[in-house]
Amino acid sequence: MNGPVDGKMRNRPAHPDPPLIGICAKNRAARLLSEVFQPPVVVTVLLLVSPALEPGFPGNAWFGAVAAFFVCVLPLGAVLVLVKLGKVTDHHVSRREQRAPVLAMAFGSLLLGLGVLTAINAPKSVVVMVLAIVGGVVVTAVVSLFWKISGHAGAIAASTAIAVLMLGTAWSPLLLLIPAVAWWRVVVRAHTLAQVVAGALLCGGLITWLWWMLTELTVHAG
């Protein structure tokens, strides 16, 4: 029976289910925060503060900016060009099979950056940071040949851990960003839980260990 009440019900605007609204909002927040804390951003900040323990900081922070250009800006710019050309799906290089050549390109940019930093007599702390990142890029590239390990998790783990080691335990709350970024990447279905954990422990741990070891060696070498 089609009465007046039925007509009103048909004309009533449909409202999204409240749980669906919550899921959509969570996904939007996770995608936004994945952009804010993507590797080029957090690594750039880390490189800018890398000379913090050297005499003359923050006046010597421009050496970190030079490093960030070769480590982050130049590779990201190249990826954006590849996205525009249709060679890569997105700037996060979400498809695993597209990662190896992109990481190889980033590796070349890192080596070029090391050459420039050496030529301009950059502080050892900046060079050490770039060398540690090179190690992380190599591991990420090798693992990405067969498994989509999380670069986001690796970058935030290394950046926050090194920042705490450099600046002191007062900065320990930064470490909370590690599980947060890992969770956001799982929420947007960019990675599995295993992939973000491996990224944080393997890539992030390796970069942090290399930075610590190389820093100690430069200190003892005088």
Secondary structure, DSSP 8 states (H G I E B T S, - for coil): ---HHHHHHHHS-----HHHHHHHHHHHHHHHHHHHT-HHHHHHHHHHHGGGGSTTTTTTHHHHHHHHIIIIIHHHHHHHHHHHTTSSSSTT--SGGGHHHHHHHHHHHHHHHHHHHHHTT--HHHHHHHHHHHHHHHHHHHHHTTS---HHHHHHHHHHHHHHHHH-GGGGGGGGHHHHHHHHHHHTTSS-HHHHHHIIIIIIHHHHHHHHHHHHHHHHH-
